[in-house]
Amino acid sequence: MANAHIKTQVFNEKKLPALGWQPCPSVNEWLAGLDAAELRRQFEEQGYVRVNGLVDDGNLGVLRQLYDRFTSGQIDASRNRHDLGSHRGKQSGEAKENIMQIMWPSDFVDALEESPMHQRAAALAQLLFDDESICFDFDFLIQKEPHTDTPVPWHQDESYWPVMPDKRAVSVWMAVDPSTKDNGAMWYQHALELLPHKPAGEGSHVLCCDWDEARGGTCVELTPGDCVFHGGRTLHYSRGNSTDTHRRAFVSNYRPRAMVAFERSLGFDHGKKGVTNVLGSSKSHASS
């Protein structure tokens, strides 16, 4: 296997060796197969755009093995792991969390942000904004185990971030498993303004806004390796997983390099140093 050289010990406070990626088309070759102008038009009009084949089957296998190491605890990411569905009581006796989220997997694996997935996502993000300064900000894993049946409420990602002079940002939500309406596929609704947000429950760090499916939204089901690029103000949510299947996703985020530097100057790093402090400030990140 491509990453068979990875040791089987528990890794704590140090990075896993770089993964061995399967051969695949270069970033430029992959971009050449896309209609960038049409994707940009859809992104601007809808607030999101679906992109098929961000990751090929071979490298999807590498990512799945990596995902299993995180979820099993073989890679000790406990400082960055929390329950994004903690605003509801425990829904399944089998699952450790209602919705597992691990912030910054790239901080635990050497050069993960240079993976084919990250490189392609960053390159297309630059094309969507027509700006070569768009760069990687952060990433996370999110999993809904079978029958956890916990929705992530409607929200806009910008509500979790500091106020920035340049608000351009895009999150790339890539399906690791088939993503269906019943296991928690994402719903999207275009929005130009940032709506008021409030905690989803008493003392909860999860934010929500006044929106529901009846008012508008499109469910985008995905096959593994496909993804959606959505803007920071795009309304989105997902239903709970009421099926026998897992719903795992790998999410990465991109914004202007100057704004990444601006965030860090404020001490805001999307939970890179651990989620304990940011959870209390309602500034962790949710993306269904």
N, C-alpha and C positions, 0 to 999 in steps of 0.2 A: 504494500500500500504506500501511497505517496508520503504519508506521515508516520510510517511504522517506526522511524528512528526516535520518536518522542518517548521519553521515559514514562514509566507507569506510576511513579511516585506522586504524592500530593505536592503541588507547587504552592508555596506561600511566600508572598512578598518578593518574588522574583519571576522573571518572564520565562515562559515556555520558549524553547528554541523555535526559530522561524519554520513555518510549514513548507512542505514541498508541494507546490502547485502543479497541477496537470497542464500539459501544453494546451494552449488555446489561442485564438486570434488576438493580435495586439489591440491596444486601445484604439488606435487609428483605424485598423481594419474593422473592428467592431462598430465604431462610429460611422464608417463608410456605408454600412448596411442599414443605417437609420435615416429617416427623413427629418433632420434636425429642425427645419423650418416649420414643419407640420406639428412636431412635438412641442415647439415653443408656442405656437398658436394655441394649441389645446391647453397648455399649462397656463397661459395668460388668461384665456377665456373661462376655464373651469376651476383654476386653482390647483389642479392636479393633472397628471398624465400617466397613463399606464405604459410601461416599457417591458416588452417580453425578452427573455433570454439574457438578463443581466449576468447570470452565472450559468455556465454549461454543466451538464450532468457530472462530469469528472470532478470538477472543483466543488460542486455541490456536495459530493460525497466527502471531500476533505472537510468542508464546513460542518457537515452533520457530525462527523467524528469529534470535531472540536467542540461543538455544541454539547454533545454527550459528556465530555470531560468537565464542562462547566456545570451542567445541571446535576451531575452525580456528586460534585464536590471534589473530584480528582484534581481539578484546578481550584484552589481555594480562593474564591472571589467573594467570601462572606462579607467583607467590608463594603462591597459594592452591590450586594444582593438584597432585595426587599420584596415585599408583597404589594404590587400595585392595586390589588383588589382588597386591601385591608379595610376599606370603608364599608365592606359588607361582612357579615359573619362567615365563618368557614363553611364552604359549600360542599366540599368533598373530603371524606375521611382519608382518601388515598393520596391526595396531593398535599405537598408541603405548604404551598401558597395557592391562593385563589388565582392570582396572575403573577408569575415569576418575572422579575426584571433584574437584569445584571447590567449595571452601567460600566462603560469603558472596557469591553473585552479586549480591545486593542492595547490596553495598558498591561495585559497579562501575557501577550504573545508577541514575540519579536516581529516587527515589520508587518503586522496584520493590516495596518492602514495602507500598506503597499500591495495588498492582495488584488487580483484581477477585479473582484467585486468593488473594492474601494476606488481603484484607479478609474474604472469605467464610470462609476457613479460621479466622481469628482469631475471628470472630463465632460460628461453630459450636463452636469449642473452649471459648468462654465458656459456651455452653449445656450442653455435655457435663459441665462441672464446676460449672455453676450459679454462676459467679463472674466478675464483670466485671473483676477484676484480671488475668485471664489475658491475656497479651500476647505479641507476637512476641519470640523470642529469637535465632534464627539460621536460615539456610537454606543449601541446597547443591544442586548438580547431580550426578547420578550416571549413568554410561553404561556399558553392556556392548555392545561392538561384536561383529559377527558372528564366531562360531567362536572367541571368546576363552575360552569353556568354563571359567570360573573362578568357583566358588561364593564367596559371602560366608558364613562359618560361622555357626552358631546363636549368638546373643548377645542380651543385653538392653542397650538404649541407656544405661540408668542406670549400667552398669559403666564407661562412658567419662566420666562427669561427677563433679564434686566431691560429697562428702556434704553434703546440704542438709537443713535442718529441715523444709521442705515439699517432698515428693518428687513432687508432682503435675506431670506434663508430658505433652504429646501431640505426636507427630510426624505430619505429613500427607504421605503418599507419593502423589504424583499422576503418573499415566502420561502421558508425552508421545507414546509409540508404543504399539501394542498390546503388552500384557504377558502372556505365556503361560508355561506351565509349562516349556517347552523353551528359551525365551530368557531366563528368569530372573525369572519372577513371584515375588512375595513369599509366603512361608509364615508363618503365625502360630500361636502357642500361648499360651493364657492362663497366667500365673504370678503368684503373690502375693508370693513371696520372691525376693530377688536371689540368684542362684546364683553359685558361685565361677567366676571367669573367669581365663584364662591367654592368653599370646600364641599366635597361630595357627601361628607358626613361630619359629625361633631369631632373635632380634633384631627380630621383627615388631611393629609398632604395632597390628596387627589383633588383636582379642580374640575368644575363643571360649569356650563352655561345653559341658558334657557333656549334649548333647541330639542327637536325630536324628529323621528323619521317622517311623521305626518306633515311636517313643515317643509321638508325637502331633504334630499340626499340620495346618493347612488351607491349601492353595494358593489364593490369590485372584487369578484372572486379571482383567485390567482392559482396558477400551477407553480410547483417548486422552481425557483430560479427567476421567476417573473417578479416585477416590482411596480410600485407606484411612487412617483416623485410628487410631493405635495408641499405647498407653501406654508409659511409660519402662521398665516391668518386663515388658512383653509379649515373650516369646521370638519371634524371627523370623530368617529366613535366606532365601537364594535360591540356586537351582541356577545353574550356569554357562550361558552362551549358546552352545548348540550349533547354532544356526540361521543362516540367511542374512540375518536381519533385525537391526536395531538395537533395543536396549531402553534407552530414555532415561526418566529420571524427574526431577521437580522436587520437592524435599523441603523443608518448612518446619517449624519447631518452636515451641511455645508453652508458657508456664508462668507462674505468678504473677509480677507485676511486682516484688515484693519479692525473689523468688528470682533474677531476672535481675540485679537490683542486687547481690545477695549474691555471685553468680558473678563479676561484674566487680570487686567489692571484693577478690576473691582473685586478680585478674589473669587470670581464665579467660574467654576470649571465643570459644571454639570455632574457633580458627584465623583469626580476623579479621585479625590483623596478619601472618599467614603461617603455613604449616603446618610449617615446619622445626623450630621449637622444640617444638611439641606432639607431633610424631611420635616424638621421642625419649622422651617421657614416657608413651607409650601413652594419651594423652588426646585424640587426634583422634577423629572420629566415624565410625562405620560404620552404615549402614542399608540394606545390600544393594542 
